[in-house]
Amino acid sequence: MKKIMNMMISLVVILTLFVGIPTNSISADSGKIAQIQKNGKMVLGTSADYPPYEFHTTIDGKDVISGFDIEIAKLIADELGVELEIKDMEFSGLLAALQSGTIDIVIAGMQGTEERKKSVDFSIPYYKSVNRVMVRTEDAEKYQTISDLNGTTVGVQQGTVQETIAREIEGVKIRAIANLLNISQDLLNGNIDAMILEEAIGANLAKSNPKFSVQMGFVVPSVAEGGSVAVAKGNEDFLAKINQVLEPKIADGSILQLYVEAGELASSGEEISSEGGSFAFLSVYWPMILKGTGMTVFVAFLGVLFGSILGLFLSLLKLSKIKLLDLLATAYIEVVRGTPILIQIYIIFYGLPSLGFKLLPVVAGIIAITLNSGAYVSEIIRAGINAVDEGQLEAGQSLGMSYGISMREIILPQAIKNILPALGNEFITIIKESSIISIIGVMDIMYAANTIRGNTYQPFTPLIVAAAIYFVLTFSLSRVLAIVERKLNKDA
């Protein structure tokens, strides 16, 4: 038991080192700028699946997040004299990350609606967006005005101004999805009748696929002035500095030039990725896919390793004769098993920073998977211990061994031998379930696949590649486990 406790303490120390030192919140006017300059970097939150505003591209063989909004962020970082750090995450989680202090600013084609202004502050608009309706080309004549959408199903990106606009159109059903490319695929498949999106995004989609038609004649209402930089409330000095950077650049046309250059870069990337067939993207994006595969295995391995240590600890608590320890372990297991891992990841990644702890996305993912896996592994270990003849424990104690020594020397070795196949299956399960960490910006297989989908406007083939990689990983591991299991049975 003492060794187990030491292992748990070591685990806590390791995770604490990953998490870092608690950061004290800085009051509104005590200097957000000073804090950023002290850190030597400004952390930008964005959702890099939205070309030409923010998107992944390959430059000199390296994956780089580029785009119009990224150039805006660079202007601000240069003015402050600091480096720019980019955190890519789902659009719907950006404001939560901003409010928790995980990031310093949000620039992601986000517009300052009245609802959003209740939570965060916005700079002056640096561009004026125009929203359009996109339909299937075969239905272009059918939908000419907003009133023609009455009785239809309209797709929008979740949490965007386009969703707000759609909800104000009378007689339409709304289908809000986090990923814009999934919405466009829904349109092609006939699951929705139209989608509302920014004109530049629609133009790129229509250019990539002639089955899309952007209805230029539509008059789509606006609910905001345009794209703005979002900062946490109470940072008036920082907001004033951002406006000071933007105003002259808007006036002299520099902002417009950045937009044009970003559009050209996005278009050139699309042409490269679409040559040579549906899987031609592999020649450009294979380093990203390889990196994502390594990250998936890394996260799954550490999740199962730490989860097994936690599971062993929990199983011993459940077998304890001290009722309180049993109740605490049972409560933990039931809560973790009774709540979705998605919610657990959100709480860890967005909730802990508000308590003063800033987590790297990969660390948040490992912690979430560890805590989740530990609850399931504990039941596996407990079943393995219970499968050992109870008389062996009694025999050990009759020889003068304490409960702890009997458990360590007699019971656990047999139990571990019995549960190794089940632990292997847990590893296989975690490899697949770890894909959930892509939502907080961890570069795993699923993150790489979604990035490629957004850059190449190919909604399906990158997923086939991702599925093939997951299959190879899990099938290979299952074969290894089968060999180990046969050997264990042979030696038994």
C-alpha positions in Angstrom: 0.0 0.0 0.0 2.9 2.4 0.8 4.4 1.9 -2.7 1.0 2.6 -4.2 0.6 5.8 -2.3 4.1 6.8 -3.4 3.2 6.2 -7.0 0.0 8.3 -6.6 2.1 11.1 -5.1 4.5 10.9 -7.9 1.7 11.1 -10.4 0.3 14.2 -8.7 3.8 15.8 -8.8 4.2 15.1 -12.5 0.8 16.5 -13.4 1.5 19.6 -11.2 4.7 20.2 -13.1 2.8 19.9 -16.4 0.1 22.3 -15.1 2.5 25.0 -13.9 2.2 27.6 -11.3 -1.1 29.2 -10.4 -1.5 32.6 -12.1 -2.9 35.4 -10.2 -5.6 37.3 -12.0 -4.7 40.8 -12.8 -7.3 43.5 -12.2 -8.7 45.4 -15.1 -6.5 48.5 -15.1 -3.4 47.2 -13.4 -2.1 46.3 -16.8 -3.1 43.5 -19.2 -0.4 45.0 -21.5 2.2 44.7 -18.8 1.2 41.1 -18.1 1.5 40.2 -21.8 4.9 42.0 -22.1 6.1 40.3 -18.9 5.2 36.9 -20.4 6.9 37.8 -23.7 4.0 36.6 -25.7 0.4 37.3 -26.7 -1.8 34.2 -26.8 -4.3 34.3 -29.7 -7.4 32.0 -29.7 -8.8 31.2 -33.1 -10.6 28.4 -35.1 -8.4 27.7 -38.0 -11.0 26.1 -40.3 -12.2 29.3 -41.9 -10.1 30.4 -44.9 -9.2 33.0 -45.8 -9.5 34.4 -42.3 -7.6 31.6 -40.5 -6.5 28.2 -41.9 -3.7 25.7 -41.9 -1.2 25.8 -44.7 2.2 24.2 -45.4 5.2 26.6 -45.6 8.7 25.1 -46.1 7.4 21.7 -45.2 5.9 22.9 -41.9 2.3 23.3 -40.9 1.5 26.9 -40.2 -1.7 28.7 -39.2 -2.1 31.6 -41.6 -4.8 34.0 -42.7 -6.2 37.5 -42.6 -7.0 37.4 -38.8 -3.6 36.0 -38.0 -2.0 39.0 -39.7 -4.2 41.3 -37.6 -2.9 39.5 -34.5 0.7 39.9 -35.7 0.2 43.7 -36.0 -1.0 43.8 -32.4 1.8 41.6 -31.1 4.4 43.6 -32.9 3.1 46.8 -31.4 3.4 45.3 -27.9 6.9 44.0 -28.8 6.0 40.3 -28.0 5.8 37.0 -29.8 2.5 35.7 -31.0 1.3 32.3 -29.8 -1.7 30.7 -31.6 -4.1 28.3 -29.9 -6.4 26.6 -32.4 -9.7 25.4 -30.9 -13.4 25.0 -31.8 -15.1 28.3 -32.4 -17.8 27.6 -29.8 -15.1 27.4 -27.0 -13.2 30.6 -27.8 -15.1 32.9 -25.5 -15.0 30.5 -22.6 -11.2 30.3 -23.1 -10.9 34.1 -23.2 -13.0 34.5 -20.0 -10.9 31.8 -18.2 -7.6 33.5 -19.1 -6.4 30.6 -21.2 -5.9 33.1 -24.1 -5.4 36.8 -24.3 -7.5 37.7 -27.4 -9.8 36.2 -29.9 -9.6 36.9 -33.6 -11.6 34.4 -35.5 -14.0 36.3 -37.8 -15.9 37.0 -34.7 -18.4 39.9 -34.7 -19.5 41.9 -31.7 -23.2 41.1 -31.3 -25.1 42.5 -28.4 -25.3 39.1 -26.8 -21.5 38.6 -26.9 -20.9 42.1 -25.6 -22.5 41.0 -22.3 -19.6 38.6 -21.8 -16.5 40.2 -23.5 -15.4 43.5 -25.0 -14.8 44.1 -28.7 -12.5 46.4 -30.6 -13.6 48.6 -33.5 -14.5 46.5 -36.5 -11.5 45.9 -38.8 -13.6 44.6 -41.7 -17.2 44.7 -42.9 -18.6 41.2 -43.5 -21.3 40.4 -46.0 -23.4 37.3 -45.4 -24.8 35.2 -48.3 -27.0 32.2 -48.8 -25.5 29.2 -50.5 -27.7 26.5 -52.1 -27.2 23.5 -54.4 -26.6 24.7 -58.0 -29.6 22.7 -59.1 -31.8 24.7 -56.7 -30.4 28.1 -57.6 -33.6 29.2 -59.4 -35.8 28.0 -56.6 -34.3 30.3 -53.9 -34.0 33.9 -54.9 -35.2 35.8 -51.8 -35.2 35.4 -48.1 -39.0 34.6 -48.2 -38.2 31.6 -50.4 -36.5 30.0 -47.4 -39.9 29.7 -45.6 -40.4 26.0 -44.7 -36.8 25.0 -45.4 -34.0 23.7 -43.2 -31.0 26.1 -43.1 -27.5 25.1 -41.9 -25.3 27.5 -40.0 -22.1 27.2 -38.0 -22.8 26.9 -34.3 -22.3 30.0 -32.2 -21.8 32.4 -35.1 -23.7 35.5 -36.1 -25.0 33.5 -39.0 -26.9 31.3 -36.5 -28.4 34.5 -35.0 -29.4 35.7 -38.4 -31.0 32.4 -39.3 -33.1 32.4 -36.1 -34.6 35.7 -37.1 -35.8 34.4 -40.5 -39.4 33.4 -40.2 -40.5 29.8 -41.0 -37.1 28.1 -41.2 -35.7 25.2 -39.3 -32.1 25.7 -38.0 -29.4 23.0 -38.2 -26.4 24.4 -36.2 -23.2 22.4 -36.4 -19.7 23.3 -35.1 -17.8 22.5 -38.3 -18.6 24.5 -41.4 -17.4 21.8 -43.8 -19.9 19.3 -42.2 -22.6 21.8 -43.0 -21.6 22.1 -46.6 -21.6 18.3 -46.8 -25.1 18.3 -45.3 -26.1 20.6 -48.1 -24.7 18.3 -50.8 -26.4 15.3 -49.2 -29.8 17.0 -49.2 -30.1 17.1 -45.4 -30.5 20.9 -45.5 -31.8 23.2 -48.2 -29.5 26.1 -47.8 -26.7 27.5 -45.6 -25.9 31.1 -44.4 -22.2 32.0 -44.4 -19.8 34.9 -45.1 -19.4 35.7 -48.8 -15.7 35.0 -48.9 -16.2 31.5 -47.4 -19.0 30.8 -49.8 -16.9 31.9 -52.7 -14.1 29.5 -51.7 -16.6 26.6 -51.3 -18.3 27.3 -54.7 -14.9 27.5 -56.4 -13.9 24.1 -55.0 -17.2 22.5 -56.0 -19.5 23.6 -58.8 -22.4 21.9 -57.1 -22.6 24.9 -54.8 -24.1 28.2 -55.8 -23.8 31.4 -53.8 -27.0 33.5 -54.2 -25.6 37.0 -54.7 -29.0 38.5 -55.0 -30.1 37.6 -51.5 -30.4 40.4 -49.0 -29.2 38.8 -45.7 -29.7 41.0 -42.6 -26.7 41.8 -40.4 -26.7 41.7 -36.6 -23.2 43.2 -36.1 -20.9 45.9 -37.5 -18.2 43.5 -38.7 -15.2 41.4 -37.5 -13.6 42.6 -34.3 -11.0 41.6 -31.8 -12.4 40.2 -28.6 -10.8 40.7 -25.2 -11.8 39.8 -21.6 -14.0 42.4 -19.9 -12.2 45.1 -17.8 -9.1 45.4 -20.0 -9.7 49.0 -21.2 -6.0 49.8 -21.6 -5.5 46.7 -23.8 -8.6 47.4 -25.9 -7.5 51.0 -26.4 -4.1 49.9 -27.6 -5.7 47.4 -30.1 -8.0 50.2 -31.5 -4.9 52.4 -31.7 -3.2 49.7 -33.9 -6.2 49.1 -36.1 -7.4 52.7 -36.9 -4.5 53.9 -39.0 -4.2 50.5 -40.8 -7.9 50.7 -41.7 -7.5 54.3 -42.9 -4.5 53.7 -45.2 -5.9 50.5 -46.7 -3.3 48.1 -45.2 -6.0 46.0 -43.7 -7.7 45.5 -47.1 -4.3 44.5 -48.6 -3.8 41.9 -45.9 -7.3 40.5 -46.7 -6.4 40.2 -50.4 -3.1 38.5 -49.7 -4.7 36.0 -47.3 -7.3 35.2 -50.0 -4.5 34.5 -52.5 -2.7 32.3 -50.1 -5.8 30.3 -49.3 -6.6 29.8 -53.0 -3.1 28.7 -53.9 -3.2 26.1 -51.1 -6.5 24.8 -52.4 -5.1 24.3 -55.9 -2.1 22.4 -54.6 -4.2 20.1 -52.5 -6.7 19.3 -55.2 -4.3 18.1 -57.9 -3.9 14.4 -58.7 -7.0 13.0 -57.2 -8.9 12.8 -53.9 -5.9 11.5 -51.9 -3.3 13.9 -53.3 -3.4 15.9 -50.1 -1.2 13.1 -48.5 1.8 14.3 -50.4 1.5 17.7 -48.7 0.0 16.8 -45.3 1.7 13.5 -44.4 3.9 15.2 -41.8 0.8 16.5 -40.0 -0.8 13.1 -40.2 2.3 11.4 -38.8 2.6 14.0 -36.0 -1.1 13.5 -35.2 -0.6 9.7 -35.1 2.3 10.0 -32.7 0.3 12.4 -30.4 -2.7 9.9 -30.4 -0.5 7.0 -29.3 1.3 9.3 -26.7 -1.9 10.5 -25.1 -3.5 7.1 -25.1 -0.4 5.5 -23.6 -0.1 8.0 -20.8 -3.8 8.0 -20.2 -3.9 4.3 -19.7 -0.6 4.3 -17.7 -1.7 6.9 -15.2 -5.3 5.6 -15.4 -4.1 2.2 -14.3 -2.2 3.6 -11.3 -5.3 5.6 -10.4 -7.5 2.6 -11.0 -5.4 0.4 -8.7 -5.6 3.0 -6.0 -9.4 3.3 -6.4 -9.9 -0.5 -6.4 -8.0 -0.9 -3.1 -10.1 1.9 -1.6 -13.2 0.0 -2.7 -11.9 -3.2 -1.1 -11.0 -1.3 2.1 -12.7 -2.2 5.3 -13.0 1.5 6.0 -16.5 2.4 4.9 -15.7 6.1 4.2 -12.9 5.2 1.8 -15.2 2.7 0.0 -17.9 5.4 -0.3 -15.5 8.0 -1.7 -14.1 5.7 -4.3 -17.6 4.6 -5.3 -18.8 8.2 -5.6 -15.8 9.1 -7.8 -16.3 6.1 -10.1 -20.0 6.7 -10.5 -19.6 10.4 -11.2 -16.9 9.9 -13.8 -18.7 6.9 -15.5 -22.0 8.8 -15.4 -20.8 12.0 -17.2 -19.6 12.4 -20.8 -15.8 12.7 -21.2 -16.5 15.7 -23.4 -17.9 17.6 -20.4 -15.0 16.4 -18.3 -12.5 17.8 -20.8 -14.4 21.1 -21.0 -14.3 21.5 -17.2 -10.6 20.7 -17.0 -9.5 22.8 -19.9 -11.8 25.8 -19.4 -12.6 25.5 -15.7 -9.2 25.1 -14.1 -7.7 28.3 -15.6 -10.4 30.3 -13.8 -9.0 28.8 -10.5 -5.5 30.0 -11.4 -4.1 27.0 -13.2 -3.3 27.3 -16.9 -3.1 24.0 -18.7 -1.5 23.1 -22.0 -4.2 21.4 -24.2 -2.3 18.2 -24.4 -2.0 18.1 -20.6 -5.7 18.8 -20.1 -6.4 15.9 -22.5 -4.1 13.5 -20.7 -5.6 14.5 -17.3 -9.2 14.0 -18.6 -8.4 10.6 -20.1 -6.5 9.6 -17.0 -9.4 10.5 -14.7 -11.9 8.8 -17.0 -9.8 5.7 -17.6 -9.0 5.3 -13.9 -12.7 4.9 -13.1 -13.1 2.0 -15.6 -9.7 0.4 -14.8 -10.6 0.3 -11.1 -13.5 -2.0 -11.8 -11.3 -4.2 -14.0 -8.7 -4.5 -11.3 -11.3 -5.0 -8.6 -12.8 -7.9 -10.6 -9.4 -9.4 -11.1 -8.7 -9.2 -7.3 -12.1 -10.8 -6.5 -11.3 -13.6 -9.0 -8.4 -14.8 -6.9 -9.4 -17.4 -4.4 -10.1 -15.7 -1.0 -8.4 -18.5 0.8 -5.1 -17.4 -0.6 -5.4 -14.1 1.3 -6.3 -16.0 4.5 -3.4 -18.4 3.9 -1.0 -15.5 3.7 -2.3 -13.9 6.9 -2.1 -17.2 8.7 1.6 -17.2 7.9 2.0 -13.9 9.6 1.8 -11.6 6.6 -0.1 -8.4 7.0 -3.0 -7.5 4.8 -0.9 -5.2 2.7 2.0 -7.7 2.2 -0.5 -10.5 1.4 -2.1 -8.3 -1.2 1.2 -7.1 -2.7 2.9 -10.5 -2.8 0.1 -13.0 -3.3 -3.1 -11.4 -4.6 -2.0 -8.6 -7.0 0.5 -10.7 -9.1 -2.3 -13.2 -9.9 -4.9 -10.4 -10.4 -2.6 -8.5 -12.8 -2.0 -11.6 -14.8 -5.8 -12.1 -15.1 -6.6 -8.5 -16.1 -3.8 -7.8 -18.6 -6.0 -8.7 -21.6 -8.7 -6.4 -20.2 -6.2 -3.6 -19.7 -5.0 -4.1 -23.3 -8.6 -3.7 -24.5 -8.9 -0.5 -22.4 -5.8 0.8 -24.3 -7.5 0.1 -27.6 -10.7 1.8 -26.5 -8.7 4.9 -25.3 -6.9 5.1 -28.7 -10.3 5.6 -30.3 -11.8 7.7 -27.6 -8.8 10.1 -27.4 -10.1 11.7 -30.7 -12.2 13.8 -28.4 -9.1 15.9 -27.4 -9.1 17.4 -30.9 -11.8 19.8 -29.8 -9.4 21.7 -27.5 -6.7 22.0 -30.2 -4.5 18.9 -29.5 -2.9 17.8 -32.8 -4.0 14.2 -32.9 -5.3 12.1 -35.8 -8.7 13.7 -35.8 -7.4 17.2 -35.5 -5.2 16.6 -38.5 -8.1 15.1 -40.5 -10.4 18.1 -39.8 -7.6 20.5 -40.6 -7.0 18.9 -44.0 -10.8 18.9 -44.6 -11.0 22.6 -44.0 -8.0 23.4 -46.1 -8.8 21.2 -49.1 -12.6 21.4 -49.0 -12.6 17.6 -49.2 -15.1 16.6 -46.5 -14.8 12.8 -46.9 -11.4 11.5 -48.0 -9.3 12.8 -45.0 -11.7 10.9 -42.7 -11.1 7.7 -44.6 -7.4 8.2 -44.0 -8.0 8.9 -40.3 -10.2 5.8 -40.0 -7.6 3.7 -41.7 -4.9 4.9 -39.3 -7.1 4.2 -36.2 -7.8 0.7 -37.6 -4.2 -0.1 -38.2 -3.3 1.0 -34.6 -6.1 -0.9 -32.9 -5.9 -4.0 -35.1 -2.1 -4.2 -34.6 -2.5 -3.8 -30.8 -5.3 -6.4 -30.7 -3.1 -8.9 -32.5 -0.3 -8.3 -30.0 -2.7 -8.7 -27.1 -3.9 -12.0 -28.6 -0.3 -13.3 -28.6 0.2 -12.2 -25.0 -3.0 -13.8 -23.9 -2.2 -17.1 -25.6 1.2 -17.1 -23.9 -0.4 -16.4 -20.5 -2.9 -19.2 -20.9 -0.1 -21.5 -22.0 2.0 -20.7 -18.9 -1.0 -21.0 -16.6 
